[in-house]
Amino acid sequence: MVVQMQAATMTALKDGRKYSDAVRPVPDTSPAKISELLMGLPLFHDIETWELQVLSRNFRLYSVDAGGALFSEGDEGDFMALIVEGAADLTKQNDPKGPVKVATEGVGRTLGEMALIDGEPRSATARFAKSGKVLLLTRQSFEGIMNEHPRLGIDLLWRICRVLSQRLRRTTGSLSERLSS
């Protein structure tokens, strides 16, 4: 079942129309609505107006069904997500008894930023227990921002680096606690 789901998700990503059966675009979402959602996220609390306008044209709003996976471990990674409603459990398939929950990320948190940067397969599965909404930025849109608005692209990259740094520090702290007990 996991293999079938991953294959279906990967096929959907390549054709560009859907991310998985549980993830659908929210129709008729205006750039103004996306700007409003972005402004409400800690990642963009200090962003300039022109930057917000560019970003709002590049992010897309999607809904995720309850129980649905935004992406699965091993999937091709070509987008990052910002959670604007709901929460996602992140799991890794490294236990013979089943997936191990490694984190829960809620509103304002990012998912999939590593794959956006390095293009590697997803390192975990992100599944929403209850329905939620996410803003997605594809690698193609990210590269477009980098090419057309280099200053904004670098700023966005720095913001993503800070997220990754915070997560690495948190993981290092958790690992240290586990090793010392």
C-alpha angles and dihedrals in degrees: 000000000000091000092050092050092049092049091049091048093048093049091050091050092053095051090050097222103097137011096210137328089270096051123073135167115255103237124235096012108163125215086244090059091047090049089052091051093047092050089055093059122091090226090067103031093122102035122136120246096247090050091051090052092052093046093048089058091053104042120076128203118234134177122223121207122234107272091015126133117231085198138344132230108272095024120134106267116221104140144043126215135213113206111230098165132020130001137271128217113219114212136180124209098224102113122081088222093060141276119345118220109232101173147345117225122195141182113335095021127116129233129193098014093133092059091046089058104037103025091226122141117277112281094208143012119258111206127175113221090196127024116281146166131240137185109227128206114190123212088244091056091044091052089047090055090048091052100040100034107023094173091054091043091054091046090051090048091052090051090052090047090054090052091050092047092051091049092049091051091049092048092047090051092049092047091049091052092049094048093050095051 
